[in-house]
């Protein structure tokens, strides 16, 4: 081994020994920076109907999940696990009201399954009176309105007669609802009755400021003269909105949300989507798309 090599090895071993003996260098602590939020608030609100996503949730679970997913409100559909029904005693109605009032989640609407197209006048009267009981329930639990629906055009009756009957029924309910602080929200729904021009005819027959529609984001919205014409027919009477999965390319959801912004809509748009094995994650994705379609994220 030559001198240069011995010198190099000694130097290297000495450096290693010094490094071993020296205290470990302190890790650099970076300042904690809170992740910024790039989203902007919408002029209207996001909620969910309990059909289908939340059909198995009780009221505490609805509030918990909506809060975590930043959903601001809910429409409670009749017949589901939350059990907010007309047979609820007064004290339990007050408890439901308080639970929502003490939370960031608004109980905005009750979703009934009442319709008024039947030719059977006895059944029609029974359904109207049952709806009034539901309106009283909505008042007691702190909701702001009741969703009703048309569901069919019976072949035994002229279409115009059925539409007029539905409208007349809604006028009576609108008057009753106004006395109890409840809007009547007609879902754009049913066989034939989901055509927006028919809904416009029903609204004209109802002719009441307390009666409006729940826009339902159906494929039938694009029938006839097209989506824009149909939306413009009833845009001044949209009280609430139901939306299917926002990823569906068959429906102009961005156009819908833009249209709502343009008319100064400030109510609730409700997700009406299937159950999920990971509902919170699904709701968060839904909200992100809802914001993005409005140009808010």
C-alpha positions in Angstrom: 0.0 0.0 0.0 1.5 3.3 -1.0 1.6 6.4 1.2 -1.1 8.2 -0.7 -3.5 5.3 -0.3 -2.7 5.0 3.5 -3.3 8.7 3.9 -6.6 8.6 2.1 -7.9 5.7 4.2 -6.8 7.3 7.4 -8.5 10.5 6.5 -11.7 8.7 5.5 -11.8 6.6 8.7 -11.3 9.7 10.7 -14.1 11.6 9.0 -16.4 8.7 9.6 -15.5 8.5 13.3 -16.2 12.2 13.7 -19.5 11.9 11.9 -20.5 9.0 14.2 -19.5 10.9 17.3 -21.3 14.2 16.3 -24.8 14.8 17.4 -27.6 14.2 14.8 -28.6 17.3 13.0 -32.0 18.7 14.0 -34.8 18.2 11.6 -36.1 21.5 10.1 -39.6 22.2 11.3 -41.8 23.7 8.6 -44.6 26.0 9.7 -48.0 24.4 9.7 -50.0 25.8 6.9 -53.8 25.3 6.7 -54.9 24.1 3.3 -56.7 26.8 1.5 -60.3 26.5 0.3 -60.8 27.4 -3.3 -64.6 27.0 -3.3 -66.9 29.9 -3.3 -70.4 30.0 -1.8 -73.5 29.3 -4.0 -76.5 31.6 -4.0 -78.7 28.6 -3.4 -78.4 25.6 -1.2 -77.6 21.9 -1.4 -79.4 19.1 0.4 -80.6 15.5 0.0 -83.9 13.8 -0.2 -84.1 10.7 1.9 -85.2 8.8 -1.2 -83.0 6.7 -1.9 -79.6 7.6 -0.5 -80.8 8.1 3.1 -83.9 5.9 3.3 -82.4 3.8 6.1 -81.1 6.7 8.2 -82.8 7.9 11.3 -82.9 11.7 12.1 -79.6 11.8 14.1 -77.8 10.0 11.3 -79.3 12.3 8.7 -78.0 15.3 10.6 -74.6 13.7 11.3 -74.0 12.7 7.6 -75.3 15.9 6.1 -73.2 17.9 8.4 -70.0 16.0 7.6 -70.7 16.2 3.8 -71.6 19.9 4.1 -75.2 19.3 2.9 -77.3 22.2 4.3 -80.7 20.6 4.3 -83.0 17.6 3.8 -86.3 16.6 2.3 -87.8 13.8 4.4 -89.6 11.3 2.2 -92.5 9.5 3.7 -92.2 5.8 4.5 -88.5 5.8 5.4 -86.5 5.0 8.5 -86.6 8.5 10.0 -90.3 7.8 10.8 -91.4 11.5 10.6 -95.0 10.7 9.8 -98.5 12.0 10.6 -98.9 9.5 13.5 -96.0 11.2 15.4 -97.2 12.5 18.7 -96.9 16.2 19.5 -93.9 15.8 21.9 -92.0 13.7 19.3 -92.8 16.3 16.6 -91.3 18.9 18.9 -88.2 16.7 19.4 -87.6 16.4 15.6 -88.0 20.2 15.3 -85.5 20.8 18.1 -82.9 18.3 16.7 -82.8 20.2 13.3 -83.0 23.6 14.9 -80.0 22.8 17.1 -78.0 21.6 14.0 -76.5 23.2 10.9 -79.0 21.1 8.8 -82.3 22.6 7.8 -85.4 20.5 7.6 -86.7 22.2 4.4 -89.3 19.9 3.1 -91.5 16.9 3.7 -91.8 14.6 0.6 -95.3 13.1 0.4 -96.7 10.6 -2.1 -100.1 12.3 -2.5 -101.5 12.9 -6.0 -104.8 14.2 -7.3 -105.4 12.7 -10.7 -107.9 10.0 -9.7 -111.3 10.1 -11.3 -112.7 8.7 -8.0 -114.0 11.9 -6.3 -114.2 10.2 -2.9 -110.6 9.1 -3.1 -109.6 12.6 -4.3 -111.2 14.2 -1.3 -109.5 11.7 1.0 -106.1 12.5 -0.5 -106.7 16.2 -0.1 -107.6 15.9 3.5 -104.7 13.5 4.1 -102.4 16.1 2.6 -103.7 18.7 5.0 -102.7 16.5 7.9 -99.2 16.3 6.3 -99.1 20.1 6.1 -99.8 20.3 9.8 -97.0 17.8 10.4 -94.6 19.9 8.4 -95.5 23.0 10.4 -94.9 21.1 13.7 -91.5 19.7 12.8 -90.3 23.1 11.4 -90.3 22.4 7.6 -91.2 25.1 5.1 -93.2 23.1 2.6 -94.7 19.8 1.4 -93.8 18.1 -1.8 -96.8 16.5 -3.7 -97.1 15.1 -7.1 -99.2 14.3 -10.1 -98.7 10.7 -11.1 -100.9 9.7 -14.1 -103.3 10.8 -16.8 -106.2 8.3 -16.6 -107.4 7.2 -20.0 -111.0 7.3 -19.0 -110.9 11.1 -18.6 -109.8 13.9 -21.0 -106.3 15.2 -20.3 -107.5 18.8 -19.8 -110.0 17.7 -17.2 -107.4 15.8 -15.2 -105.0 18.7 -15.3 -107.7 21.1 -14.2 -108.7 18.8 -11.3 -105.1 18.6 -10.1 -104.8 22.4 -10.3 -108.0 23.0 -8.4 -106.9 20.6 -5.7 -103.6 22.4 -5.4 -105.3 25.7 -5.0 -107.2 24.4 -2.0 -104.0 23.0 -0.5 -102.1 26.2 -1.3 -104.7 28.2 0.7 -104.5 25.8 3.6 -100.7 25.7 3.5 -100.5 29.5 3.5 -102.3 29.5 6.8 -99.6 27.2 8.3 -96.5 28.7 6.7 -96.1 25.9 4.2 -95.5 26.0 0.5 -97.0 23.4 -1.8 -94.3 22.0 -4.1 -95.6 20.0 -7.1 -93.0 17.5 -8.3 -92.6 17.3 -12.1 -93.5 13.6 -12.0 -95.7 10.8 -13.4 -96.7 9.2 -16.7 -97.6 12.1 -19.0 -97.9 14.5 -16.1 -94.1 14.9 -16.1 -94.3 16.9 -19.4 -93.5 20.5 -18.5 -96.3 22.0 -20.6 -98.8 19.9 -18.6 -97.2 21.1 -15.4 -97.6 24.7 -16.6 -101.3 24.0 -17.3 -101.7 22.7 -13.7 -100.0 25.7 -12.2 -102.3 28.0 -14.2 -105.3 26.2 -13.0 -104.0 26.4 -9.4 -103.3 30.1 -9.7 -102.0 30.5 -6.2 -98.8 32.2 -5.1 -98.2 29.5 -2.5 -98.2 26.7 -5.1 -95.0 26.1 -7.2 -93.0 23.2 -8.5 -90.2 20.9 -7.5 -88.2 20.7 -10.7 -87.3 17.1 -11.0 -84.5 16.8 -13.6 -86.3 14.3 -15.8 -85.3 13.4 -19.3 -88.8 14.6 -20.3 -87.6 18.1 -19.6 -86.0 18.1 -23.0 -89.1 16.8 -24.9 -91.1 19.0 -27.2 -89.6 22.4 -27.8 -86.5 21.5 -25.7 -85.0 22.1 -22.3 -84.7 25.9 -22.6 -88.3 26.4 -23.7 -89.6 24.1 -21.0 -87.5 25.7 -18.2 -88.7 29.2 -19.3 -92.3 28.0 -19.1 -92.1 27.5 -15.3 -88.9 29.1 -14.1 -90.8 31.8 -12.1 -92.6 29.0 -10.1 -89.6 26.8 -9.2 -89.7 26.4 -5.4 -87.3 23.4 -5.0 -85.2 21.2 -7.3 -84.4 17.4 -7.3 -81.2 16.3 -9.1 -80.1 12.9 -10.2 -76.4 11.8 -10.4 -74.6 14.8 -11.7 -72.2 12.7 -13.8 -75.1 11.7 -16.2 -74.2 13.1 -19.6 -77.8 12.8 -20.8 -79.0 15.8 -18.8 -77.8 19.4 -18.9 -77.1 19.9 -15.3 -74.7 22.8 -15.8 -77.4 24.5 -17.8 -79.9 23.9 -15.0 -77.6 25.4 -12.3 -76.8 28.3 -14.6 -80.5 28.9 -15.2 -81.2 28.8 -11.5 -78.5 31.4 -10.9 -79.9 33.6 -13.6 -83.4 33.7 -12.1 -82.1 34.5 -8.7 -83.1 31.1 -7.2 -82.2 30.9 -3.5 -83.9 27.7 -2.4 -82.7 24.1 -2.1 -81.4 21.8 -4.8 -81.7 18.2 -3.4 -79.6 15.2 -4.4 -81.9 12.3 -5.3 -79.4 9.6 -5.9 -79.1 5.8 -5.2 -77.7 4.3 -1.9 -74.0 4.0 -1.5 -71.7 1.8 0.5 -69.7 5.0 1.2 -72.4 7.7 1.4 -70.3 10.5 2.9 -67.7 10.2 0.1 -70.5 10.0 -2.5 -72.1 13.1 -1.1 -68.8 15.0 -1.1 -68.2 14.1 -4.7 -71.8 15.2 -5.5 -71.2 18.6 -3.8 -67.9 19.1 -5.6 -69.6 18.6 -9.0 -72.5 20.8 -7.8 -70.0 23.6 -7.1 -67.9 23.0 -10.2 -70.9 23.2 -12.5 -71.6 26.6 -11.1 -68.0 27.7 -11.6 -67.5 27.9 -7.8 -64.7 25.4 -7.5 
